[in-house]
């Protein structure tokens, strides 16, 4: 079997000066189900305190990868380490996991649900209730503490389950499609919560098929398509895979100065568009000024993470991601 073409950012998922230890390290993870290859040679690294996104359409292998990282299922091939441990179950108390399939007992009170989830990670029930009330108050849900799960809105119930994931104060939080089913207001609250966790030094990994969440939050990403990871590294490096685009407006419509424009320049009326030259914009600007082009406006726009995803994973994966997003919104 061919190994995946995994292109890890040579700096890890952060700047060259970053000396943080690894929270997650995976090399060559492979998983089959009934002979079908679900994950094919996944490599990735996540540094402690980072917010890291796993991007890809439904069925790409995101959930299987996360479950292998957490030790819920074992890889058929490859190794994974969590905080340096080969067996994540040995340090379960340091990990919080929110699965894609939400599951709370509908007749259980919110405060008891949070305490129960903490108890599964070794937190005494009374301590869980105490911390649970503090968490509910902090997130403006103190009024819901004694309500049963079935009495809560979908967004409130999902927040209660997330608080149950955090009540034992884990150092690694893994969220599988955490934004799924949330309205815009609750998505914003979740983003704020994720940032606050990272500020406290907690490592956060989440999977998503909605790229703008990853673009706003993440330091690093792994792009998964067809069970493979064609890219794992920093968001900035992913965006730099596509040259920045220059948009130029000139007063003069013709002139010798046009010879200074790159060969792949596109013209739209008085506007010219072209990739940013490797030499930068300054040499071109000098030639335009000396040639009396009459620069009216000039802008340089870097590629977004969506464009980088299309460039790296391909149009088919991008269309599948958009279909997933539309199906969820519909």
Phi, psi and omega in degrees: 000136179286141175285154178292149174275092184253121185250087180288138173303125183300342178265013188080226179244024187202177184299163183303328184280357184289117180246020178295144177290162180278132170276320182229135172221126179228138179224119172062037181291129179229137176217133176240147173234117181052041178084353179267130181281112182264323179226130190232085171078048182282130173239135171196160177225138177228124181275154183298135180087000181274157166256121189231133181250141174248110190253139175166161178291165174302137181086002182283342182116009183296307183296318179299319179297314180298319181292327175292318180300325184272353181082010176293321170231154180263144175290151173285330176216159176093175181229151172219144179229138176242117186051037177084358182264133178284340182241094184303332180299334181292339181236036183302330182294341180269359189239138171241134185228124174252105182286163179294323179277102181291140183209099175237146177291120186297335182267358181276141176291153183302315182296323180288326178296318179295314180296322180296316179296323176295323180296328178297339178255016174095006181273127177304144186301317182295320177295323178297319178295318179298310180294323181299318178296322178296318180294316180298319179294318181297330183253026173059035179235020181301327181293343184262002187304320184263004177278149175283160182301322182292344178273355183264154172291166181300317180294320179294318180296321179292324177295319178300317180294323177295318178296325175295331177289335186255349192297332180273009175058060180290161176260348174228126179239125181243122185239119182264111182050056186291337183274350184299128176084357180269144174283175186300322181295313180290331173297318178296320177297321180293319177300317178299319180296318180296317178298320180296321177299314180296323178297333177272007178087006179280137175276130181238125174240129175223147175262151179197154170249014177246108192292328187294335175295314180295320182295323181283329192254325200271144170275321179222159179218154167242127178263121182246130177215124179061033178080001180245161179242094178287346178208135170216122182168201184285152176298320182297318180293324177298315180295326181285355174297336179248127180300145174299150181256136179256136175238121188238133174241130183237154175285315179285139180266337180219167176152167180296337180299337182296337179293342180280344182287146179301155183297330183267025178291138175251136181250132177226091184066239179269006181255145175236136178235137180196157177295146178299124180300150179300332180281358182091180185270339188298313179301321179294319179301317180301316181293323178293319180293313180296332180270007179057045177290334181072071183289118177266324177201152177208128178227149178237121184241122177284152177295144175275172181294330177298313179298321178295320178299314180299317181296322185274313188265339178102161183297321184298316179295321179294319178295321178295321177298315181294322177297320177298317181296316181293321179297321179291319181291329182284000000 
